């Protein structure tokens, strides 16, 4: 009607502006506690502290510097391999051949050096190529065939286990390699892979330093590089990652090769620590590496995890392994402790992730 004042209809769906001191719920910052809970390594850090305190009370010997150095050494030999295994799991894959691949690397370097009477660094270099080749083969088979990495690496595990034993017996006539401690280059290689240094009168293995260096490097790669973004992307949803230009095949193959590098390094440590290698060892270690990564917050489904979490996971393994001995308990309980830690860590990580996501 003419002359009638018209009123504008109120806007629909527009939330009222926040008043003084109020925060829009859509932009509200999560509390510090929730942000910490969202981190994958928080649960295992608390677990590692609890295990440490428990054994400090139950086994007073652990309080000695030499005892803690032994715990760190045991942790480092697990942790160096748990790091690349964790990266691979974040990328959505598994490697069940990691344990025997360590022995394959050590056998290659030892037999090549001794049988051909060459400088041990030649064997070390060839062993690196072999280890990277095993990782590349696993990765190529996974991306080429589309088979689950569980099946592919299970096959590689069986192949390497048989080859390790058969070739060692064929070449040396025994199940172990010959002593290479008197060969050229041995002392130099030993300083890099298996030496010790003094800290306040306590001998600390060089592997502890390498472990922390590799952890720092892996953390930087995951959080500060494009390759780290690719790793999370292919583990979360490889088809979506491929659709936005992520080189899925390249990322997965190189992640398997990273596990090969870890196997080479630990294999060289074993060789230059004991001068000889038993060809039947390594079986079962792959489960320890995977368990350390899972306890460290890596999801079995991929796309989630960190490099810091497996450091604490490996420390828990080393602490329990040595703590049982220092406490004077039956070492048969070690595997039971590992099972409890694994189940507890999985449940805690699941609860933490759901709580952080829900809130």
C-alpha positions, -999 to 999 in steps of 0.1 A, spaced: 0 0 0 11 35 -8 24 54 22 28 23 43 62 20 59 79 -13 49 101 -32 73 131 -51 60 129 -88 67 156 -100 91 185 -119 75 181 -157 79 209 -178 93 232 -149 103 246 -155 138 246 -126 162 279 -108 165 299 -117 196 297 -93 224 326 -78 243 348 -106 258 331 -133 237 346 -154 210 328 -167 179 325 -205 183 336 -210 147 370 -194 154 374 -203 190 410 -215 197 413 -250 213 428 -250 247 465 -259 252 456 -292 267 435 -302 237 462 -291 213 487 -313 232 463 -342 232 461 -339 194 498 -346 191 505 -383 184 535 -386 207 519 -373 239 504 -406 250 537 -425 245 556 -398 263 535 -401 294 538 -439 291 576 -437 288 578 -415 319 556 -440 338 578 -469 328 609 -451 337 596 -441 372 584 -477 378 618 -492 371 636 -465 390 616 -477 420 615 -514 413 652 -517 401 675 -493 419 704 -504 397 687 -484 369 697 -452 386 734 -458 379 748 -440 349 762 -472 333 728 -489 336 710 -460 319 737 -460 292 728 -496 285 691 -488 284 697 -460 259 719 -483 238 692 -510 236 667 -483 228 688 -469 200 693 -502 182 655 -505 181 648 -468 175 671 -463 145 650 -489 126 617 -478 142 620 -444 127 619 -454 90 593 -480 98 572 -453 113 576 -430 83 565 -460 61 535 -466 83 525 -429 81 527 -434 43 502 -463 47 524 -493 43 542 -520 63 576 -538 59 577 -573 75 612 -579 60 629 -552 80 643 -576 106 660 -600 83 670 -572 59 693 -560 87 711 -593 87 712 -594 49 731 -561 49 756 -573 75 762 -606 58 767 -589 25 794 -565 38 811 -593 59 813 -620 32 822 -596 4 850 -581 24 864 -613 37 860 -636 7 874 -611 -18 900 -598 6 891 -561 0 888 -531 22 857 -534 44 845 -501 31 839 -518 -2 817 -543 15 799 -515 34 792 -497 1 779 -528 -17 757 -536 14 742 -501 11 733 -507 -25 718 -541 -17 697 -527 12 684 -498 -9 677 -523 -37 656 -545 -14 636 -515 -3 631 -504 -39 620 -539 -49 594 -539 -21 581 -505 -30 580 -512 -67 561 -545 -62 535 -528 -40 528 -499 -64 531 -521 -95 508 -549 -85 485 -532 -60 490 -560 -35 490 -552 2 525 -544 14 518 -570 42 519 -598 15 547 -584 -6 571 -579 23 561 -612 39 573 -628 7 605 -608 8 610 -618 45 608 -655 36 631 -651 6 658 -632 26 655 -656 55 663 -685 32 690 -667 12 708 -656 44 711 -691 56 718 -708 23 743 -684 9 762 -681 42 766 -719 44 776 -721 8 802 -694 10 817 -699 45 807 -735 52 791 -724 85 760 -705 97 781 -675 106 805 -653 88 843 -651 94 859 -626 117 868 -594 98 884 -574 127 919 -576 113 910 -563 78 918 -530 63 893 -502 71 877 -521 100 888 -497 128 877 -466 108 843 -482 101 839 -493 137 844 -457 149 814 -446 128 790 -475 134 800 -491 168 823 -470 189 817 -455 224 826 -422 240 829 -411 275 803 -389 293 811 -382 329 830 -415 333 802 -435 316 807 -451 282 779 -442 258 775 -460 224 776 -439 193 743 -454 181 726 -432 208 738 -401 190 729 -414 155 694 -423 169 688 -387 180 702 -373 148 680 -394 127 650 -386 148 656 -348 144 661 -353 106 629 -373 103 610 -347 123 623 -319 100 614 -339 69 578 -346 81 570 -312 93 590 -288 72 594 -303 37 571 -311 8 581 -347 10 567 -348 45 534 -335 32 534 -362 5 540 -389 31 510 -378 51 489 -374 20 496 -408 5 490 -425 39 457 -407 43 442 -412 9 465 -420 -20 438 -414 -47 430 -380 -34 468 -373 -31 473 -384 -67 445 -362 -79 462 -331 -65 495 -339 -81 513 -359 -53 538 -384 -68 523 -414 -50 545 -441 -65 577 -422 -60 568 -414 -24 560 -450 -15 590 -465 -32 614 -440 -15 598 -447 19 605 -484 14 641 -474 5 643 -454 37 636 -486 56 664 -502 35 688 -475 46 679 -481 83 684 -518 79 719 -511 64 729 -488 92 718 -512 120 734 -541 101 767 -523 99 765 -516 137 759 -553 143 788 -563 121 814 -539 136 802 -545 171 807 -583 170 831 -587 140 809 -616 127 772 -622 119 749 -651 126 729 -657 94 697 -669 112 692 -638 133 667 -610 127 635 -630 127 609 -614 148 626 -580 150 603 -565 124 574 -569 149 594 -550 175 601 -521 151 564 -520 141 553 -522 177 576 -493 186 561 -472 159 525 -481 169 532 -474 206 547 -441 193 514 -430 179 515 -442 143 481 -455 131 479 -488 113 457 -472 87 483 -446 78 482 -408 75 489 -401 111 520 -402 134 553 -385 141 590 -392 143 592 -382 180 567 -408 191 587 -438 180 617 -424 199 597 -428 232 583 -461 220 618 -475 215 629 -461 248 600 -480 265 612 -512 248 648 -506 260 637 -497 295 615 -528 299 641 -551 283 669 -540 307 647 -531 336 635 -566 340 671 -578 341 681 -552 366 651 -560 388 661 -596 389 629 -609 374 624 -638 350 632 -624 315 604 -645 301 581 -618 312 596 -594 287 572 -603 259 542 -601 283 553 -565 291 556 -557 255 521 -570 248 506 -550 276 525 -518 264 512 -523 229 476 -528 238 477 -500 263 493 -476 238 468 -484 211 439 -478 235 454 -446 248 462 -433 213 427 -441 202 411 -423 232 434 -392 228 427 -389 191 389 -392 195 389 -368 224 409 -342 205 388 -346 174 355 -345 192 364 -313 211 
